[in-house]
């Protein structure tokens, strides 16, 4: 903590969480919405679509500065792997988001 390696590892971990957020907490909630929560989840994403797209685009821009972790769980992601995975997940999420109607 508080070292250059610690900062790099923390940033890489946060980037990994962003990718998981797009894939599982956002994209998959639209693709595999539980029937019991379908109305509320779809309404939430519809109402928040502009801010969600802005946030995802910021994360895509931040991916240009991604540096792999030096130690720990996320060392396997190279910059190009991370960018490619994030771009794909965001594109799939935007496709699902654009299907929503108010």
Secondary structure, DSSP 8 states (H G I E B T S, - for coil): --SHHHHHHHHHHHHHHHHHIIIIIIIHHHHT--GGGHHHHHHHHHHHHHHHHHHHHHHHHHGGG----SSSTTTT--HHHHHHHHHHHHHHHHHHHHT---
